[in-house]
Amino acid sequence: MITAEGSIYFQTPRGKIPVEVARRAKQYQLPTIALAGTIGKDVAINFEHGIDSFESILDAPCTLGDAIANASELVINAAKRLARSILVGQKLTARLSPNLSLR
């Protein structure tokens, strides 16, 4: 499952959508990746609430105005990077013994 949020940080588990998406995905044994404009303080707490990974939408430092103006391109590029990472993981998994668990 892939979800997105403007910012992911320590308060995300307190009612933000990515954690609810993760909770529902877990009902189907699906991993959850969150794309976020900002990755903030104490973000690792989200691992305890079902988010398995997160990736910044931003690929370089920029102003908020630039991020908003280029949001579509930034999200598309982040999704492409994420898809490439998933493909790498799939290729690695295919090379591992079928009896080897990744968890």
Backbone bond lengths (Angstrom), bond angles and torsions (degrees), N, CA, C in turn:
res aa  C-N    CA-C-N  psi(-1)  N-CA   C-N-CA  omega(-1)  CA-C   N-CA-C  phi
1 M - - - 1.438 - - 1.531 106.76 -
2 I 1.298 116.10 136.05 1.464 120.82 175.97 1.521 107.44 -119.00
3 T 1.323 115.07 130.64 1.456 121.37 178.87 1.531 108.13 -131.42
4 A 1.293 117.14 169.99 1.468 120.16 -178.59 1.519 110.54 -143.71
5 E 1.313 114.16 156.06 1.469 121.81 -179.00 1.526 107.39 -155.91
6 G 1.293 116.52 152.59 1.460 120.33 177.23 1.513 112.27 -62.08
7 S 1.338 115.85 -40.05 1.455 121.12 179.97 1.526 109.28 -146.24
8 I 1.306 115.91 138.15 1.462 120.61 174.66 1.524 107.05 -121.46
9 Y 1.335 115.89 128.96 1.460 120.98 -175.82 1.522 108.51 -163.00
10 F 1.319 117.18 -166.50 1.464 121.27 -172.37 1.527 113.82 -60.89
11 Q 1.314 119.33 -23.62 1.466 119.87 -179.45 1.530 113.38 -90.74
12 T 1.306 117.38 -4.87 1.466 120.14 -179.41 1.530 111.95 -54.44
13 P 1.340 119.98 -40.74 1.470 119.25 178.84 1.524 114.27 -65.48
14 R 1.299 117.92 -9.21 1.473 120.84 -177.66 1.521 111.99 -95.56
15 G 1.330 116.34 45.81 1.458 119.19 171.22 1.516 116.65 113.98
16 K 1.328 119.02 2.36 1.459 118.83 178.57 1.531 109.89 -84.19
17 I 1.294 115.27 152.42 1.458 122.65 -172.48 1.534 114.73 -58.07
18 P 1.349 121.42 -41.19 1.473 118.75 -176.79 1.526 114.45 -55.01
19 V 1.304 118.70 -36.43 1.458 120.32 179.87 1.530 110.69 -71.82
20 E 1.305 118.24 -35.11 1.465 120.48 175.55 1.528 110.11 -66.93
21 V 1.328 117.32 -41.06 1.461 121.08 176.10 1.528 109.40 -59.69
22 A 1.342 116.55 -45.32 1.469 121.36 179.57 1.528 111.18 -61.75
23 R 1.317 116.60 -42.65 1.467 120.38 179.70 1.531 110.64 -59.59
24 R 1.302 116.32 -44.32 1.466 120.18 -180.00 1.530 111.65 -69.84
25 A 1.317 116.49 -37.51 1.472 120.09 178.74 1.519 110.89 -62.84
26 K 1.321 116.97 -36.45 1.462 121.31 -179.25 1.531 111.21 -63.44
27 Q 1.331 117.78 -26.71 1.464 120.64 176.73 1.525 111.11 -61.96
28 Y 1.345 116.55 -22.23 1.464 122.72 -179.41 1.533 111.46 -113.80
29 Q 1.328 116.07 16.87 1.465 123.35 -179.53 1.528 112.44 55.79
30 L 1.324 116.59 36.72 1.463 121.69 178.74 1.524 110.37 -100.86
31 P 1.333 117.77 135.58 1.466 119.88 173.85 1.530 109.60 -72.70
32 T 1.316 115.82 157.27 1.464 121.04 -179.57 1.515 110.20 -126.03
33 I 1.325 114.98 130.20 1.458 122.52 176.11 1.522 106.82 -118.18
34 A 1.329 115.73 132.47 1.464 121.04 178.76 1.524 109.83 -108.56
35 L 1.315 116.32 127.00 1.453 122.26 169.65 1.522 106.44 -92.83
36 A 1.325 117.07 137.58 1.463 119.90 -177.91 1.519 110.63 -144.80
37 G 1.322 114.87 144.29 1.456 119.83 175.16 1.512 111.33 -65.94
38 T 1.314 115.97 -39.29 1.462 121.87 179.78 1.520 109.55 -129.15
39 I 1.321 115.58 133.82 1.462 121.11 172.51 1.521 105.83 -107.84
40 G 1.320 115.40 112.59 1.453 120.25 -169.20 1.508 115.56 -105.36
41 K 1.305 113.25 -163.51 1.457 124.14 -174.88 1.534 112.69 -58.20
42 D 1.328 115.29 135.79 1.469 122.61 174.06 1.529 113.31 53.11
43 V 1.309 116.08 38.83 1.466 121.92 -177.35 1.523 112.84 -63.52
44 A 1.321 117.91 -25.60 1.471 120.86 -176.85 1.527 113.07 -60.03
45 I 1.319 118.82 -20.47 1.463 121.79 178.04 1.538 110.82 -56.44
46 N 1.324 116.04 -26.43 1.460 120.45 -178.14 1.523 113.10 -67.10
47 F 1.332 117.56 -23.36 1.462 120.45 176.26 1.525 110.59 -62.10
48 E 1.313 116.67 -31.58 1.464 121.23 179.31 1.521 112.48 -75.24
49 H 1.338 116.76 -8.53 1.462 121.27 -176.33 1.525 112.08 -118.46
50 G 1.342 116.43 21.05 1.460 120.08 171.05 1.507 116.98 102.08
51 I 1.313 118.52 -13.00 1.457 119.62 176.52 1.532 107.06 -79.64
52 D 1.325 115.81 122.82 1.459 120.59 -175.17 1.525 113.02 -89.85
53 S 1.311 116.71 -25.85 1.459 121.29 -178.66 1.522 108.51 -160.28
54 F 1.312 115.26 158.84 1.463 119.41 174.38 1.518 109.20 -143.49
55 E 1.302 115.19 154.12 1.460 122.53 -176.52 1.519 108.01 -140.94
56 S 1.314 115.82 138.75 1.458 119.62 177.40 1.524 110.40 -76.53
57 I 1.296 116.08 139.21 1.455 121.40 174.34 1.532 109.52 -72.50
58 L 1.314 116.09 -32.62 1.464 120.42 -178.63 1.516 109.94 -75.00
59 D 1.325 116.50 136.70 1.460 120.39 178.19 1.526 112.63 -105.65
60 A 1.329 115.73 -2.95 1.463 121.46 177.68 1.529 107.57 -163.87
61 P 1.328 117.35 157.87 1.467 118.74 176.54 1.532 110.82 -59.04
62 C 1.323 115.52 140.15 1.466 120.22 177.69 1.519 109.00 -158.49
63 T 1.292 115.49 167.62 1.462 120.46 177.44 1.528 109.19 -77.88
64 L 1.320 115.75 160.86 1.460 120.39 176.55 1.529 109.86 -59.50
65 G 1.313 116.49 -40.78 1.472 120.64 178.82 1.519 112.19 -59.59
66 D 1.327 116.06 -43.95 1.464 119.79 178.44 1.524 110.72 -66.07
67 A 1.336 116.86 -39.99 1.466 120.44 179.29 1.530 110.40 -62.10
68 I 1.310 116.84 -42.64 1.466 120.58 179.27 1.521 110.95 -67.46
69 A 1.324 116.17 -44.00 1.466 120.49 -178.87 1.526 112.32 -64.49
70 N 1.311 116.58 -31.36 1.467 121.10 -176.51 1.529 112.52 -109.29
71 A 1.326 116.59 19.88 1.467 121.16 -173.63 1.524 112.86 -54.49
72 S 1.307 118.34 -46.75 1.469 120.46 -177.29 1.522 111.04 -59.47
73 E 1.316 116.87 -48.03 1.465 121.30 -179.80 1.529 110.90 -64.16
74 L 1.324 117.11 -41.17 1.461 121.04 -179.62 1.527 111.66 -64.00
75 V 1.318 116.81 -42.18 1.468 120.46 179.51 1.530 110.56 -67.39
76 I 1.312 117.02 -42.57 1.468 120.63 178.19 1.528 110.52 -60.87
77 N 1.332 116.69 -46.11 1.463 120.28 -179.51 1.531 111.35 -64.86
78 A 1.322 117.05 -39.56 1.467 120.13 177.81 1.523 110.57 -64.36
79 A 1.315 116.88 -40.97 1.467 120.89 178.70 1.530 110.60 -63.85
80 K 1.313 117.20 -38.23 1.467 120.50 177.16 1.524 110.84 -65.30
81 R 1.334 117.59 -43.94 1.464 120.79 177.77 1.526 110.37 -61.02
82 L 1.319 115.47 -43.07 1.455 120.47 179.80 1.527 110.68 -63.33
83 A 1.319 117.59 -43.88 1.461 121.12 179.12 1.529 110.83 -61.08
84 R 1.329 117.06 -39.97 1.463 119.86 177.24 1.527 111.03 -63.51
85 S 1.318 117.07 -40.22 1.469 120.54 178.23 1.519 111.16 -64.16
86 I 1.314 116.87 -40.35 1.460 120.83 178.18 1.524 110.07 -63.83
87 L 1.321 117.32 -42.27 1.463 120.52 178.22 1.528 111.93 -62.67
88 V 1.320 117.26 -39.43 1.462 120.56 176.43 1.526 109.63 -61.32
89 G 1.332 116.74 -44.80 1.462 120.69 178.08 1.519 111.97 -60.56
90 Q 1.321 116.66 -40.90 1.463 119.92 178.77 1.526 111.07 -64.42
91 K 1.319 117.14 -41.43 1.468 120.72 179.11 1.524 110.79 -64.61
92 L 1.322 116.53 -41.26 1.463 119.46 177.83 1.526 111.09 -64.33
93 T 1.307 116.29 -43.35 1.459 120.98 179.72 1.524 110.91 -61.85
94 A 1.322 116.89 -40.54 1.462 120.88 -179.93 1.527 111.37 -61.86
95 R 1.328 116.94 -28.45 1.460 121.00 -178.86 1.533 112.19 -84.00
96 L 1.316 117.25 -18.21 1.461 120.42 -179.93 1.521 110.90 -78.25
97 S 1.301 114.77 157.13 1.458 120.04 175.59 1.525 109.51 -60.05
98 P 1.327 117.54 140.08 1.463 119.80 178.05 1.527 112.90 -61.44
99 N 1.312 116.63 -18.98 1.460 120.21 -179.10 1.527 113.09 -88.77
100 L 1.324 117.59 -3.72 1.458 121.72 -177.40 1.523 109.86 -91.03
101 S 1.300 116.64 121.32 1.457 122.08 179.45 1.523 109.56 -88.63
102 L 1.332 117.58 138.26 1.456 122.28 177.46 1.520 112.17 -88.13
103 R 1.311 118.62 -5.11 1.466 120.42 -178.88 1.481 110.00 -103.35
